[in-house]
Amino acid sequence: MLIEAALIGLGFKVQLVSAYTVPYLPEKEPSHGVPYAQIESVYYIIDPGFAFRGPVKLNFETNQETMIFGYEKYRL
């Protein structure tokens, strides 16, 4: 993954996790790899493939929703 290599090259700690795309179909296997990076003690999703315009703060403790372009909701 190009973004993963670039972030590692810049010195970030990066990991990939499996993810579901829309629509969520729990009977199917995850079909998307999502890179996330740790910056200090905070984790961020960095996924240009889903049109995120910048890092999205990730909270592993709860489900969260984020809105892109003011109208597209995503549940993380």
C-alpha positions as CSV (number, residue, x, y, z in Angstrom):
1,M,0.0,0.0,0.0
2,L,1.6,3.3,-1.1
3,I,0.2,5.4,1.8
4,E,1.5,2.9,4.3
5,A,5.0,3.0,2.8
6,A,5.0,6.8,2.7
7,L,4.0,7.1,6.3
8,I,6.5,4.5,7.5
9,G,9.2,6.4,5.4
10,L,8.2,9.6,7.3
11,G,8.7,7.8,10.6
12,F,5.2,7.0,11.7
13,K,4.1,3.7,13.3
14,V,1.5,2.3,10.8
15,Q,-0.7,-0.8,11.0
16,L,-3.3,-2.2,8.6
17,V,-6.7,-3.5,9.8
18,S,-9.4,-5.2,7.9
19,A,-12.6,-3.3,7.3
20,Y,-16.0,-3.6,5.7
21,T,-17.1,-1.3,2.9
22,V,-20.6,0.0,2.5
23,P,-23.0,-1.7,2.6
24,Y,-22.0,-3.6,5.7
25,L,-22.6,-7.3,5.2
26,P,-21.5,-9.3,8.3
27,E,-21.9,-12.6,6.5
28,K,-19.0,-11.6,4.2
29,E,-15.3,-11.2,4.9
30,P,-13.9,-7.7,5.3
31,S,-12.8,-6.5,1.8
32,H,-10.8,-3.4,2.6
33,G,-7.5,-2.7,4.3
34,V,-7.4,0.5,6.3
35,P,-4.1,2.0,7.4
36,Y,-3.9,3.7,10.8
37,A,-1.1,5.6,12.4
38,Q,-0.2,6.4,16.0
39,I,0.8,9.9,16.6
40,E,1.9,10.3,20.2
41,S,-0.8,8.4,22.1
42,V,-3.6,9.1,19.5
43,Y,-4.6,6.8,16.6
44,Y,-5.8,8.1,13.2
45,I,-7.2,6.4,10.1
46,I,-5.4,7.6,7.1
47,D,-7.3,6.3,4.1
48,P,-7.3,8.2,0.9
49,G,-9.2,5.4,-0.8
50,F,-12.4,6.4,1.0
51,A,-12.1,10.1,0.1
52,F,-11.1,11.1,3.6
53,R,-9.6,14.6,3.3
54,G,-7.3,14.1,6.2
55,P,-6.6,11.9,9.2
56,V,-9.7,10.7,11.1
57,K,-9.2,10.4,14.9
58,L,-9.9,6.8,16.0
59,N,-11.3,5.8,19.3
60,F,-11.0,2.1,20.1
61,E,-13.3,2.3,23.1
62,T,-16.5,3.1,21.4
63,N,-18.3,3.1,18.0
64,Q,-18.2,6.5,16.4
65,E,-19.6,8.3,13.4
66,T,-17.8,10.7,11.2
67,M,-19.2,12.8,8.5
68,I,-17.4,13.5,5.2
69,F,-18.4,16.4,2.9
70,G,-21.1,17.4,5.3
71,Y,-23.5,14.7,4.3
72,E,-21.8,11.2,4.0
73,K,-21.8,9.4,7.4
74,Y,-19.4,6.6,8.2
75,R,-19.5,4.4,11.3
76,L,-16.1,3.5,12.7
